């Protein structure tokens, strides 16, 4: 398993306000905002946070188009809804795992990657200095390298 800029069980604190639930966790409202184009400003802000600055030119339009696909809004809402769940409490994971996390990720703090590394036995944490949440976009070669290395480690472990 390779976790890249993963959201994890480390709580961010607090709970969703009624307004946040309405804006972020309502699938009909999300679908309407995307279809009507009203989500564009939220997508722009999300891009700036995700990339720690101005996202690439292509990113906003591509993200808006991807969110228009059936099921995308539901998937996004489920990620937001359960991102703070203590889903790994009491779980004893023994899956060969590489964790790649940006040191400057504004959406999933480095502490989340460090926490996942502590919780998953034998995992390997790679910290990308200055890395944002968008590591697959900003550091694609590193991600490919990490996936290949993890496949190699997993194959060696399975051969034993």
C-alpha positions as CSV (number, residue, x, y, z in Angstrom):
1,X,0.0,0.0,0.0
2,X,1.3,3.5,-0.8
3,X,-0.5,6.4,1.0
4,X,0.2,9.8,-0.6
5,X,-0.8,13.0,1.3
6,X,-3.3,10.8,3.0
7,X,-6.0,11.9,5.3
8,X,-5.8,9.9,8.4
9,X,-7.3,9.3,11.8
10,X,-5.5,12.2,13.5
11,X,-8.3,14.5,14.5
12,X,-8.3,18.1,13.5
13,X,-10.5,19.0,16.5
14,X,-14.0,20.3,16.7
15,X,-16.9,19.1,14.8
16,X,-18.8,20.3,11.7
17,X,-21.0,23.3,12.3
18,X,-24.5,23.3,10.9
19,X,-23.4,25.7,8.1
20,X,-20.4,23.5,7.2
21,X,-22.6,20.4,7.1
22,X,-25.0,22.2,4.8
23,X,-22.3,23.6,2.5
24,X,-19.9,20.6,2.4
25,X,-21.9,17.5,3.3
26,X,-25.1,18.0,1.4
27,X,-24.9,16.0,-1.8
28,X,-27.9,17.7,-3.5
29,X,-26.4,21.1,-2.7
30,X,-22.9,20.0,-3.9
31,X,-24.3,18.7,-7.2
32,X,-26.3,21.9,-7.8
33,X,-23.2,24.1,-7.0
34,X,-21.1,22.1,-9.4
35,X,-23.7,22.0,-12.2
36,X,-24.5,25.7,-11.9
37,X,-20.9,26.7,-11.8
38,X,-21.3,28.2,-8.3
39,X,-18.6,25.9,-7.0
40,X,-15.9,27.5,-9.1
41,X,-14.8,30.0,-6.3
42,X,-14.7,27.1,-3.8
43,X,-12.6,25.0,-6.2
44,X,-10.3,28.0,-6.7
45,X,-9.8,28.4,-3.0
46,X,-9.3,24.6,-2.6
47,X,-6.6,24.7,-5.3
48,X,-4.7,27.5,-3.6
49,X,-4.8,25.6,-0.3
50,X,-3.9,22.3,-2.0
51,X,-1.0,23.6,-3.9
52,X,0.1,26.1,-1.2
53,X,-0.3,28.9,-3.8
54,X,-1.6,29.3,-7.3
55,X,-2.5,25.9,-8.9
56,X,-1.5,25.1,-12.4
57,X,-3.7,26.6,-15.2
58,X,-5.3,23.3,-16.1
59,X,-6.2,22.4,-12.5
60,X,-9.4,24.4,-11.9
61,X,-11.2,23.4,-15.1
62,X,-10.2,19.8,-14.8
63,X,-11.3,19.6,-11.2
64,X,-14.7,21.2,-12.0
65,X,-15.1,18.7,-14.9
66,X,-14.1,15.8,-12.7
67,X,-16.6,16.8,-10.0
68,X,-19.4,16.8,-12.6
69,X,-19.0,13.0,-13.1
70,X,-21.8,10.9,-11.5
71,X,-20.7,9.8,-8.1
72,X,-17.8,12.3,-7.8
73,X,-19.7,14.5,-5.5
74,X,-20.7,11.6,-3.3
75,X,-17.1,10.4,-3.1
76,X,-15.9,13.8,-2.1
77,X,-18.6,14.2,0.6
78,X,-17.7,10.8,2.1
79,X,-14.0,11.8,2.2
80,X,-14.9,15.0,4.0
81,X,-17.4,13.4,6.3
82,X,-15.1,10.6,7.5
83,X,-11.7,12.3,7.3
84,X,-11.6,12.8,11.1
85,X,-12.9,9.4,12.1
86,X,-10.6,7.3,14.4
87,X,-10.9,4.5,11.8
88,X,-7.6,2.8,12.8
89,X,-8.2,2.6,16.5
90,X,-7.8,-1.0,17.6
91,X,-6.8,-2.1,14.1
92,X,-3.6,-4.0,13.9
93,X,-2.4,-3.4,10.4
94,X,0.4,-5.5,8.9
95,X,0.4,-4.4,5.3
96,X,3.6,-3.4,3.7
97,X,3.1,0.4,3.5
98,X,4.9,3.4,2.2
99,X,3.7,6.8,3.3
100,X,4.6,9.9,1.3
101,X,3.7,13.2,2.9
102,X,4.4,16.8,2.1
103,X,6.0,18.7,5.0
104,X,3.9,21.8,4.1
105,X,0.6,20.1,3.3
106,X,-2.1,22.5,4.4
107,X,-5.0,20.0,4.0
108,X,-3.5,17.0,5.8
109,X,-0.8,18.1,8.3
110,X,2.5,16.2,8.4
111,X,1.4,15.0,11.9
112,X,-1.2,12.8,10.1
113,X,1.5,11.1,8.0
114,X,3.6,10.7,11.2
115,X,0.6,9.2,13.0
116,X,-0.1,6.8,10.2
117,X,3.5,5.7,10.3
118,X,3.3,5.0,14.0
119,X,0.0,3.0,13.6
120,X,1.0,0.8,10.7
121,X,3.6,-1.7,11.7
122,X,6.8,-1.6,9.5
123,X,5.6,1.3,7.4
124,X,8.1,3.7,5.8
125,X,7.5,7.4,5.9
126,X,9.0,9.7,3.2
127,X,8.7,13.4,3.9
128,X,8.8,15.8,1.0
129,X,10.3,19.1,2.2
130,X,8.1,22.0,1.0
131,X,5.6,19.5,-0.5
132,X,2.0,20.4,-0.6
133,X,-1.1,18.2,-0.7
134,X,-0.8,17.8,-4.4
135,X,2.3,15.6,-4.5
136,X,1.1,13.5,-7.5
137,X,1.0,16.7,-9.5
138,X,4.1,18.4,-8.1
139,X,6.3,15.4,-7.6
140,X,5.1,12.7,-10.0
141,X,8.5,11.1,-10.5
142,X,8.9,10.7,-6.7
143,X,5.4,9.1,-6.5
144,X,6.2,6.7,-9.3
145,X,9.6,5.9,-7.6
146,X,7.8,5.2,-4.3
147,X,5.2,2.9,-5.9
148,X,7.9,0.9,-7.7
149,X,10.0,0.6,-4.5
150,X,6.9,-0.5,-2.6
151,X,6.1,-3.1,-5.2
152,X,9.7,-4.4,-5.0
153,X,9.5,-4.6,-1.2
154,X,6.2,-6.3,-1.3
155,X,7.4,-8.9,-3.9
156,X,10.5,-9.6,-1.8
157,X,8.3,-10.1,1.3
158,X,5.9,-12.4,-0.6
159,X,8.8,-14.5,-1.9
160,X,10.0,-15.3,1.6
